[in-house]
Amino acid sequence: MVFVFFSVSSIAISQTNSKQKTDVNKDIDLVKVYESYVKDGYGTSSIYNKLANAYYFKNEFIEAKKWFEKLFEIEKLEDATLKFRYKQTLKALNLNPEENTHLTIAGTN
């Protein structure tokens, strides 16, 4: 009887001491993952888009500008949301969007 009690108790205790699970959304910095892809030569328009938007929403406008421009080098600027965010990035950096070559080429000034 005592053996059964200790067995059940040890099982209950071992279940409460389980390791904490990794929350992928909190514990892994996707920006670093995407930047490592680019560094390894696997940069795509999708990755550039994700990096530009990630930095835009972090208010890190210098990095956002860099990735927006990488994106626009390989893909035509047609998405209205991307245009808006890029213009806002330029304004945040005190740069004139009307003088920007990416926006001029796209005819969106």
Rosetta silent file (secondary structure, phi, psi, omega in degrees, C-alpha in Angstrom):
SEQUENCE: MVFVFFSVSSIAISQTNSKQKTDVNKDIDLVKVYESYVKDGYGTSSIYNKLANAYYFKNEFIEAKKWFEKLFEIEKLEDATLKFRYKQTLKALNLNPEENTHLTIAGTN
SCORE:     score description
SCORE:     0.000 S_00000001
   1 L     0.000  -44.167  178.700    0.000    0.000    0.000 S_00000001
   2 H   -65.615  -37.743  178.735    2.792    2.404    0.873 S_00000001
   3 H   -61.055  -42.917  179.397    4.586    1.442   -2.328 S_00000001
   4 H   -63.478  -43.058  179.038    1.518    2.369   -4.419 S_00000001
   5 H   -59.529  -47.472  179.924    1.247    5.734   -2.644 S_00000001
   6 H   -66.695  -35.291  178.714    4.908    6.603   -3.337 S_00000001
   7 H   -65.523  -46.572 -179.937    4.628    5.446   -6.945 S_00000001
   8 H   -65.748  -40.436  179.395    1.591    7.607   -7.619 S_00000001
   9 H   -63.453  -42.712 -178.730    3.182   10.551   -5.811 S_00000001
  10 H   -68.143  -34.214  177.195    6.398   10.311   -7.818 S_00000001
  11 H   -66.719  -44.454 -179.968    4.459   10.156  -11.090 S_00000001
  12 H   -63.192  -41.403  179.531    2.434   13.242  -10.163 S_00000001
  13 H   -67.468  -41.042 -178.949    5.560   15.160   -9.157 S_00000001
  14 H   -66.310  -30.596  178.647    7.439   14.199  -12.305 S_00000001
  15 H   -74.441  -30.784  179.277    4.573   15.462  -14.450 S_00000001
  16 H   -77.696  -19.990 -179.982    4.512   18.836  -12.728 S_00000001
  17 L   -96.324   27.019 -178.542    8.257   19.293  -13.252 S_00000001
  18 L   -67.743  153.799 -179.438    8.065   19.001  -17.034 S_00000001
  19 L   -68.537  149.112  179.254   10.355   21.171  -19.101 S_00000001
  20 L   -73.397  132.667 -178.570    9.017   24.441  -20.389 S_00000001
  21 L   -78.179  151.453  178.327    8.048   24.229  -24.042 S_00000001
  22 L   -83.312  126.791  173.706    9.502   26.574  -26.603 S_00000001
  23 L   -93.526  108.343 -174.670    7.037   29.050  -28.050 S_00000001
  24 H   -56.462  -37.748 -177.458    8.287   29.498  -31.586 S_00000001
  25 H   -70.329  -24.104 -179.131    6.598   32.872  -31.920 S_00000001
  26 H  -101.636  -37.155 -167.834    8.311   34.271  -28.834 S_00000001
  27 H   -92.187  -16.107 -179.305   11.607   32.440  -28.565 S_00000001
  28 L  -114.182  124.847  179.210   12.898   32.506  -32.138 S_00000001
  29 L   -85.304  102.050 -176.783   13.758   35.805  -33.764 S_00000001
  30 H   -63.864  -28.725  177.743   12.611   35.294  -37.343 S_00000001
  31 H   -59.791  -43.677  178.890   14.397   38.450  -38.454 S_00000001
  32 H   -65.926  -37.339  178.438   17.716   36.838  -37.551 S_00000001
  33 H   -63.923  -48.383  179.941   16.708   33.648  -39.329 S_00000001
  34 H   -62.968  -40.481  178.281   15.771   35.546  -42.506 S_00000001
  35 H   -64.263  -34.396  177.242   18.966   37.600  -42.363 S_00000001
  36 H   -68.917  -34.508  174.456   21.000   34.407  -42.110 S_00000001
  37 H   -60.555  -46.230 -179.653   19.217   33.094  -45.228 S_00000001
  38 H   -63.575  -42.849  179.729   20.170   36.252  -47.094 S_00000001
  39 H   -61.243  -34.673  179.152   23.735   36.028  -45.799 S_00000001
  40 L   -81.502    0.805  176.224   23.919   32.446  -47.070 S_00000001
  41 L    92.804   16.247 -178.377   22.797   33.625  -50.509 S_00000001
  42 L  -107.586   30.453 -179.823   19.160   32.586  -50.367 S_00000001
  43 L   -69.027  129.873  177.154   17.600   36.050  -50.526 S_00000001
  44 L  -128.844  167.571  179.296   14.242   36.152  -52.266 S_00000001
  45 H   -61.945  -34.906  178.592   11.653   38.860  -52.739 S_00000001
  46 H   -63.804  -43.303  179.417    9.494   37.194  -50.090 S_00000001
  47 H   -68.113  -42.651  177.853   12.298   37.287  -47.518 S_00000001
  48 H   -60.924  -40.433  178.658   13.179   40.898  -48.370 S_00000001
  49 H   -61.699  -46.567 -178.993    9.515   41.803  -47.989 S_00000001
  50 H   -64.741  -40.155  178.211    9.310   40.139  -44.573 S_00000001
  51 H   -66.436  -43.885  179.637   12.507   41.805  -43.381 S_00000001
  52 H   -60.394  -46.639 -179.867   11.406   45.233  -44.599 S_00000001
  53 H   -67.575  -38.358  179.313    8.045   44.930  -42.891 S_00000001
  54 H   -61.769  -46.702  179.208    9.529   43.529  -39.688 S_00000001
  55 H   -69.624  -34.207  176.538   11.928   46.443  -39.347 S_00000001
  56 H   -58.955  -47.595 -178.121    9.210   48.907  -40.363 S_00000001
  57 H   -74.368  -16.761  173.799    6.990   47.724  -37.523 S_00000001
  58 L   -88.267   -0.930 -176.638    9.922   47.793  -35.088 S_00000001
  59 L    62.304   30.398  174.840   10.489   51.457  -36.086 S_00000001
  60 L  -103.169   79.670 -167.024   14.005   50.603  -37.241 S_00000001
  61 H   -72.885  -27.198  177.232   13.700   52.657  -40.393 S_00000001
  62 H   -64.524  -46.318  177.871   17.315   52.510  -41.585 S_00000001
  63 H   -67.879  -38.607  178.760   17.127   48.717  -41.766 S_00000001
  64 H   -60.819  -44.335  179.668   13.606   48.863  -43.213 S_00000001
  65 H   -60.281  -43.987  179.641   14.801   51.162  -45.999 S_00000001
  66 H   -56.730  -46.777 -176.560   17.667   48.812  -46.792 S_00000001
  67 H   -76.578  -33.476  173.478   15.351   45.812  -47.182 S_00000001
  68 H   -60.412  -43.807 -177.569   12.653   47.713  -49.064 S_00000001
  69 H   -69.087  -35.696  173.933   15.271   48.799  -51.580 S_00000001
  70 H   -61.245  -42.744  178.479   16.644   45.267  -51.917 S_00000001
  71 H   -61.644  -44.958 -176.534   13.087   44.133  -52.633 S_00000001
  72 H   -72.538  -16.683  175.026   12.540   46.868  -55.215 S_00000001
  73 H   -70.927  -29.027 -177.118   15.766   45.946  -56.997 S_00000001
  74 H  -111.562  -11.123 -178.051   14.318   42.552  -57.916 S_00000001
  75 L  -136.675  139.223  179.979   10.584   43.212  -57.914 S_00000001
  76 L   -67.815  138.628 -179.156    8.515   46.002  -59.416 S_00000001
  77 L   -79.624   98.779 -178.740    6.933   48.307  -56.848 S_00000001
  78 L  -125.168  -23.869 -177.262    3.205   47.746  -57.376 S_00000001
  79 L   -72.875  121.738 -177.345    1.757   46.929  -53.952 S_00000001
  80 H   -62.734  -35.832  179.604    0.035   50.029  -52.500 S_00000001
  81 H   -66.748  -42.917  177.786    0.749   48.943  -48.922 S_00000001
  82 H   -64.399  -40.234  177.472    4.462   48.544  -49.633 S_00000001
  83 H   -59.016  -47.338 -179.462    4.533   51.946  -51.344 S_00000001
  84 H   -60.526  -48.198 -178.307    2.903   53.538  -48.333 S_00000001
  85 H   -64.853  -37.642  178.294    5.257   51.873  -45.853 S_00000001
  86 H   -66.150  -42.872  177.373    8.292   52.764  -47.943 S_00000001
  87 H   -61.366  -42.968  178.940    7.177   56.406  -48.147 S_00000001
  88 H   -64.048  -36.734  176.570    6.619   56.459  -44.388 S_00000001
  89 H   -62.327  -46.026  179.398   10.084   54.968  -43.878 S_00000001
  90 H   -62.801  -42.289  178.691   11.635   57.684  -46.008 S_00000001
  91 H   -63.393  -39.889  179.302    9.723   60.385  -44.149 S_00000001
  92 H   -63.348  -28.441  178.909   10.843   58.956  -40.800 S_00000001
  93 L   -93.353   10.134 -178.912   14.442   59.258  -42.031 S_00000001
  94 L    59.204   35.772  175.474   13.818   62.851  -43.177 S_00000001
  95 L  -106.715  145.363 -177.470   14.273   61.856  -46.807 S_00000001
  96 L   -83.707  115.059  179.555   12.064   63.291  -49.521 S_00000001
  97 H   -61.712  -26.786 -178.026    9.935   60.536  -51.111 S_00000001
  98 H   -70.770  -18.946  179.292    9.476   62.685  -54.216 S_00000001
  99 H   -99.554    3.793 -176.049   13.184   62.480  -54.963 S_00000001
 100 L   -81.753  130.254 -176.498   13.404   58.726  -54.480 S_00000001
 101 H   -67.365  -34.821  179.863   14.335   56.742  -57.570 S_00000001
 102 H   -65.647  -38.509  178.956   12.311   53.654  -56.603 S_00000001
 103 H   -77.265  -33.161  178.426    9.141   55.705  -56.300 S_00000001
 104 H   -66.853  -43.074  178.741    9.918   57.754  -59.410 S_00000001
 105 H   -61.667  -39.685 -178.935   10.407   54.612  -61.505 S_00000001
 106 H   -77.287  -11.129  179.791    7.110   53.241  -60.215 S_00000001
 107 L    68.442   41.007 -175.559    5.411   56.543  -60.993 S_00000001
 108 L  -117.349   19.539 -179.741    3.969   56.940  -57.527 S_00000001
 109 L   -75.055    0.000    0.000    5.089   60.406  -56.472 S_00000001
